[in-house]
Amino acid sequence: MRIEQQPSYVLHSRPYRETSLLLECLTRDHGRIGVVARGVRRERSRLQRAQLEPFQPMLLDLQFRGELATLLAAETVGVSQRLSGDAGLAGLYLNELVVRLTGRQDPVPELFDAYARTLPRLAGTEPLAWTLRRFERDLLEAIGYALQLEFEAESGEPVEPRQDYRYQAEQGPSPCRTGTVHAVRGSDLLALAEDRQPDAAGLSALRVMMREVIRFHLGGGELHAWHVLGAALSRR
């Protein structure tokens, strides 16, 4: 099967054989796919390796054969997001999150749209912590694991802004005592549901909550980016 002009982003690349690259790409209509870019590591390749950098919107022509596709052509479009420093680390976290939580060739156009919205936010002035929480929320919803943020898990009653909750990945928020480890305020759950940025304490609590939820969906696994981000912050 051949597809042309497919909106895409490169999530990850690694050397493949002597002159090629093996790419993980997020596409609008075909989800995450593995792509062999043959010969792009040759000096005189008609397709330059720089065209296949992360965070650059592209249109790809691909030939599918089994699980992997072969890259036929790539055209850069739009504006490449120049992410450096903390924003660059956050972008790599996005990419790892998509790779680890999605299957290949599972079309999720809502995820592609969320990813495309998030890159300019990372490059802009919005706090990175809030940008990442918004993307995590949208990714989980797109792949069928939407967060329950507005109603209590057991009673079904609306979440109370002044109540503290302990969030369980399989169930949702359950009321808990103030001071409970990993508790999050009801007001912060509602803020995330309503796309309103909470205060610094709320962002911190939501980060811990989201990490627990993501770890659950990884089967207890860890993301490499968590350790990279933690090490970067500890050096300051």
HELIX and SHEET records of a PDB file:
HELIX    1   1 ARG A   49  LEU A   52  5                                   4    
HELIX    2   2 GLY A   85  LEU A  101  1                                  17    
HELIX    3   3 PRO A  109  ALA A  123  1                                  15    
HELIX    4   4 LEU A  128  ALA A  142  1                                  15    
HELIX    5   5 GLY A  186  ALA A  193  1                                   8    
HELIX    6   6 ALA A  200  HIS A  217  1                                  18    
HELIX    7   7 HIS A  224  SER A  234  1                                  11    
SHEET    1   A 6 ARG A   2  TYR A  16  0                                        
SHEET    2   A 6 SER A  20  THR A  27 -1                                        
SHEET    3   A 6 GLY A  31  ALA A  37 -1                                        
SHEET    4   A 6 LEU A  68  THR A  76  1                                        
SHEET    5   A 6 MET A  58  ARG A  65 -1                                        
SHEET    6   A 6 ARG A   2  TYR A  16 -1                                        
SHEET    1   B 3 GLY A 172  CYS A 176  0                                        
SHEET    2   B 3 ASP A 164  GLN A 168 -1                                        
SHEET    3   B 3 VAL A 184  ARG A 185 -1                                        
END                                                                             
